[in-house]
C-alpha cells in the first residue's frame, strides 16, 4: 500500500494524468498559501556565519536530482572537509558522527543510505547526520573541518552559505501540494544553478555484470536510471530509502531467474552483507572546472572578509 501511494505521488507531481491534473487544480489555493508561508520564512531569516565555509548542494523540488554523486565529486576535490545531511530514512534520531575522516563509526541503520555512501566513497571526509543543521556545522568545526558541504540545505536561509542548485526540469511549476516544488528562488536570493550535461556529466559503469540481471532499486523517481541501464530480465521498484530484507531479495532472484541483482550504490550499502550476488550500477560525476572556481572564489572572499 505504501509503495503504491509513493509511486502515485511521484506520477502526480511530475507526470500527472488527466484526473491527477484536476486534483492539482483544486489544490492550487493550498499551493499559493504554502508558497506564501515559505516566502515569509525566507524574508524573516537572517543569515548567520558559523565561522566555517559552508556550501549547500540541492534542488528545489521533491525527489531525486543527483545531488549525492555531485556532492561526492566536489568533496573529493578538497581537504579538511565535512559532509552534513539530515539523514532521511535512517532508523536513528539526533546528531551522529558517521565517519570521523579515518573510520566509519556506525552501521547503515544509524546513518541512513545516503550518509553511508558519503562515508564509503569519501574516506577522508567527516560525515555527520543531524536534523538540526547548525548543530552539525558546529560539530564539524569542532572536529577540525574547514569546509562543510551541506546536503540539500537551500531552505536553511538562516545559515550563511554558498547555495548551489541542480536544475530539475518539470512541466509542473507549482509548489506543493499542486506541484513538486518545495520552494522557489526568491528575489534577492543568490544561487548558482548547475545543469546536468553542461556543468556536470554522469559517468555510469556496471561492476560484476552477469548474463541475467534483475534491477532492484529504492530511489526517488527510479525511471531516471533508464538511460544508463544494460539489458535486464526485470525491474523492481521500491519506495525511496526502503530497507530491504534478505528474504524479499532472494524471492526476486528466484522468481526472475536472474543470476544477480543490479542495484545502485544507494541500495548497495544496505544489502552488501546479505550474501546475495550483486551487480553494482555505479554512478560518478565529472564536474566542469568552472564549478570548482566558483567554490574557490567563495572561500577566498570569505577569508578576505575575516582579514
LUMMI-769983 format. One line per field, with one value per residue (C-alpha): x, z, y; residue number from 1. Coordinates in Angstrom, 1 decimal. Each point is the difference from the previous one (the first is absolute). Example, Ala and Ser with C-alpha at 12.3 -4.5 7.8 and 13.67 -1.06 7.14 Angstrom:
BEGIN
X <- 12.3|1.4
Z <- 7.8|-0.7
Y <- -4.5|3.4
i <- 1|2
END
This chain:
BEGIN
X <- 0.0|2.8|2.0|-3.1|-0.7|3.6|0.0|-3.4|1.3|3.1|-2.2|-2.3|2.8|2.1|-2.2|-3.6|-2.9|-3.1|-1.7|3.1|0.1|-3.5|1.0|3.0|-2.2|-2.4|3.0|1.5|-1.3|2.0|3.1|-0.2|-0.4|2.9|2.2|-0.9|0.8|3.4|0.7|-0.8|2.5|2.6|-0.6|0.2|3.2|3.3|3.1|2.5|3.6|1.2|3.7|0.5|-0.6|-3.3|-1.1|-3.5|-0.8|-3.6|-3.1|-3.3|-2.3|-0.8|1.6|3.4|2.2|3.5|1.2|1.8|2.4|0.5|0.9|2.3|1.8|0.4|1.2|2.7|1.6|0.5|1.8|-1.2|-3.6|-3.2|-3.3|-3.1|-3.5|-3.3|0.2|-3.4|-1.2|2.5|-1.2|1.5|-0.6|2.2|3.6|2.3|3.6|-0.1|3.7|2.8|2.0|2.0|-2.6|-3.7|-1.5|-3.5|-2.2|-2.3|-3.1|1.4|1.4|-2.6|1.0|1.2|2.3|1.5|0.7|2.0|1.8|1.1|0.8|1.7|2.2|1.8|-3.2|-1.8|-3.6|-2.7|-3.8|-2.2|-3.5|1.3|2.5|1.7|0.8|1.6|2.0|1.3|1.0|1.8|2.0|0.8|1.4|2.3|-1.8|0.6|-2.7|-3.5|-2.1|-3.6|-2.1|-3.4|0.3|-1.5|-2.9|2.3|0.0|1.2|3.4|2.6|1.1|0.5|-3.1|0.4|-3.2|-0.4|-2.4|-2.8|-2.3|-3.7|-3.1|-1.7|1.2|-2.2|0.9|-1.3|-2.6|-0.9|3.6|3.4|1.6|0.9|1.2|0.8|3.1|-1.2|0.8|3.3|1.2|3.4|0.3|2.2|-2.1|1.7|-1.4|0.5|2.0|1.5|1.5|0.4|-0.2|-1.1|2.3|-1.6|1.6|-1.1|2.3|-0.3|-2.5|-1.7|-1.9|-3.4|-0.5|-3.1|-0.2|-0.9|0.0|-1.4|0.6|-2.3|-1.3|1.8|-0.8|3.0|2.2|-1.4|2.6|2.8|-1.4|1.4|-2.3|-2.0|-2.3|-2.4|-0.2|-1.2|-0.6|-0.4|-0.7|2.9|2.3|-1.7|1.9|0.1|-0.3|2.2|-3.1|-1.7|3.1|0.5|-3.6|0.6|3.1|-2.0|-3.1|1.9|2.6|2.7|3.7|0.4|-1.8|1.0|-0.1|1.2|2.5|-2.8|-1.5|3.4|0.9|-3.1|0.3|3.7|0.3|-3.0|2.1|-2.0|1.7|-0.1|0.8|0.7|-1.3|2.6|-0.5|2.8|0.0|2.5|-0.3|0.9|2.9|-2.1|-2.0|3.2|1.0|-3.3|0.6|3.6|-1.0|-2.6|2.6|2.4|-2.6|-0.9|3.5|0.6|-3.0|1.5|3.4
Z <- 0.0|1.0|-3.2|-2.2|1.7|-0.4|-3.7|-0.5|1.6|-2.2|-3.2|1.4|0.5|-3.2|-2.6|1.1|-1.7|-0.9|3.2|2.0|-1.7|1.1|3.6|-0.3|-1.4|3.0|2.4|-1.5|2.9|2.4|-2.3|0.0|3.8|0.5|-2.3|1.9|3.3|-1.2|-1.5|3.4|1.7|-2.6|0.5|3.8|0.0|0.8|-1.3|2.7|-0.5|2.0|-0.5|-2.7|-3.8|-0.9|-3.5|-0.4|-2.9|-0.7|-2.2|0.4|-0.7|1.9|-1.2|-1.3|-2.0|0.2|2.9|1.8|-2.9|-0.7|3.6|0.1|-3.1|1.4|3.5|-1.6|-1.1|3.5|3.2|3.6|-1.3|1.7|-1.5|2.0|-0.8|1.8|-0.7|-1.4|0.4|2.9|3.0|2.5|1.3|1.0|-0.9|-1.0|-1.3|-2.7|-0.9|1.7|-3.2|1.0|0.6|-0.2|3.5|-0.5|-2.2|-2.8|2.2|2.2|-3.0|-2.7|-3.5|-1.4|3.0|-0.3|-3.7|1.0|2.8|-2.4|-3.1|2.0|2.6|0.6|0.9|3.2|-0.5|2.4|0.1|1.9|-0.2|1.4|-2.6|2.1|2.7|-2.7|-1.4|3.5|0.5|-3.3|0.9|3.4|-1.7|-2.2|-3.2|-2.0|-2.6|0.4|-2.9|1.1|-1.8|-1.0|2.0|-2.2|2.3|3.0|-0.7|3.6|-0.9|-1.9|-2.9|-3.7|-1.6|-3.0|-1.5|-2.6|-2.7|-0.1|-2.9|0.5|-2.0|3.4|1.4|3.1|3.7|2.1|0.1|-3.6|-1.3|1.0|1.2|3.7|-0.6|-2.7|-0.7|1.8|-1.1|1.6|0.6|-1.6|-1.4|-2.4|-2.4|-1.5|-3.0|-0.4|-3.2|-0.1|3.4|1.0|-1.8|1.3|-0.7|0.7|-0.1|1.2|2.4|0.1|-2.9|-0.7|-2.9|1.7|2.3|1.8|1.0|3.6|1.1|2.7|-1.3|-0.7|-3.6|-1.0|-3.7|0.1|-0.3|-3.3|-2.3|1.9|0.3|-1.8|-1.2|3.0|0.7|2.1|2.2|3.6|1.4|3.8|1.7|0.7|2.9|0.3|2.3|-1.8|1.7|-1.2|-0.6|-2.3|-2.2|-0.1|-1.1|-2.9|-1.1|0.1|-1.8|-2.7|-0.7|0.1|0.8|2.0|1.3|-1.7|2.6|0.4|2.7|2.1|0.1|0.2|3.4|1.5|-1.5|-0.6|3.0|-1.0|-1.8|-3.2|-3.4|-0.9|-3.1|0.8|-2.2|1.2|-0.9|0.1|-1.0|-2.1|1.0|-2.1|1.4|0.1|2.9|2.0|-0.8|1.4|3.3|0.2|-0.6|2.7|2.5|-0.9|0.4|3.4|1.2|-1.4|2.1|3.1|-0.7
Y <- 0.0|2.4|-0.7|0.5|3.4|1.2|-0.8|1.6|3.2|0.0|-0.3|2.7|2.4|-0.5|-1.8|0.5|-1.8|2.0|-1.0|0.9|3.4|0.7|-0.7|2.3|2.8|-0.2|0.0|3.2|2.2|-2.1|0.2|3.8|0.0|-2.4|2.1|3.2|-1.5|-1.3|3.5|1.6|-2.3|1.0|3.7|-0.3|-2.1|1.7|-1.9|-0.7|-1.0|-3.0|0.8|-2.6|-0.1|-1.7|-1.1|-1.3|-2.4|-0.7|0.5|1.7|-2.9|-3.1|-3.2|-0.9|2.3|-1.6|2.2|-2.9|-0.9|3.7|0.8|-3.0|1.2|3.5|-1.2|-2.2|3.3|1.4|-0.9|0.6|-0.5|-1.1|-1.1|0.9|-1.4|-0.6|-3.8|-0.7|-3.6|-0.8|-1.9|2.4|3.5|2.9|0.7|-2.8|0.0|-2.6|0.3|2.0|0.1|-3.0|-2.8|-0.6|0.0|-1.5|-2.2|1.0|-0.1|2.8|2.0|-0.5|-1.0|3.4|0.7|-3.4|0.6|3.1|-1.9|-2.7|2.1|2.8|-1.7|3.3|1.9|0.5|-1.1|1.2|-0.5|2.4|1.4|3.3|1.1|2.7|-2.6|-2.1|2.9|0.8|-3.6|-0.1|3.1|-1.5|-3.1|2.1|0.5|3.1|-0.5|-1.4|-1.4|0.3|-2.6|1.6|3.1|2.8|0.5|0.7|3.7|0.8|-1.6|2.1|-2.2|-0.3|-1.5|-2.3|-1.4|-2.8|0.9|-2.6|0.6|-0.5|1.1|0.5|3.3|0.2|-0.4|-2.9|-1.4|0.8|-0.4|-1.3|3.2|0.3|3.6|2.5|2.1|3.1|3.6|1.0|-3.5|-0.7|-3.5|-1.9|-2.2|-3.1|-1.9|-3.7|-0.7|3.5|0.8|-3.6|-3.3|-3.4|-3.0|-3.4|-3.5|-3.4|-1.9|-3.8|-0.3|-3.4|-1.4|0.4|3.0|1.2|3.7|0.6|3.7|2.2|3.5|2.8|0.1|-3.2|0.5|2.4|-3.0|-1.2|1.7|-1.8|-3.5|-3.1|-2.8|-1.3|-2.9|2.2|3.2|0.2|3.5|0.7|3.3|2.3|-1.0|-3.4|-2.4|-3.4|-3.4|-2.9|-2.1|2.4|0.3|-3.7|-0.4|2.5|-2.0|-3.2|1.2|2.0|-2.7|2.7|-0.8|3.2|3.1|3.3|2.8|3.6|0.9|1.4|-3.5|-1.8|1.5|-1.6|-3.5|-0.7|-2.3|-2.2|-2.5|0.5|0.4|3.7|1.9|3.7|2.8|2.6|3.7|2.5|3.7|2.0|3.7|2.9|2.0|3.1|-1.5|-0.5|3.6|1.3|-1.9|1.1|3.7|-0.3|-1.4|2.8|2.7|-1.4|0.0|3.6|1.2|-1.5|1.6
i <- 1|2|3|4|5|6|7|8|9|10|11|12|13|14|15|16|17|18|19|20|21|22|23|24|25|26|27|28|29|30|31|32|33|34|35|36|37|38|39|40|41|42|43|44|45|46|47|48|49|50|51|52|53|54|55|56|57|58|59|60|61|62|63|64|65|66|67|68|69|70|71|72|73|74|75|76|77|78|79|80|81|82|83|84|85|86|87|88|89|90|91|92|93|94|95|96|97|98|99|100|101|102|103|104|105|106|107|108|109|110|111|112|113|114|115|116|117|118|119|120|121|122|123|124|125|126|127|128|129|130|131|132|133|134|135|136|137|138|139|140|141|142|143|144|145|146|147|148|149|150|151|152|153|154|155|156|157|158|159|160|161|162|163|164|165|166|167|168|169|170|171|172|173|174|175|176|177|178|179|180|181|182|183|184|185|186|187|188|189|190|191|192|193|194|195|196|197|198|199|200|201|202|203|204|205|206|207|208|209|210|211|212|213|214|215|216|217|218|219|220|221|222|223|224|225|226|227|228|229|230|231|232|233|234|235|236|237|238|239|240|241|242|243|244|245|246|247|248|249|250|251|252|253|254|255|256|257|258|259|260|261|262|263|264|265|266|267|268|269|270|271|272|273|274|275|276|277|278|279|280|281|282|283|284|285|286|287|288|289|290|291|292|293|294|295|296|297|298|299|300|301|302|303|304|305|306|307
END
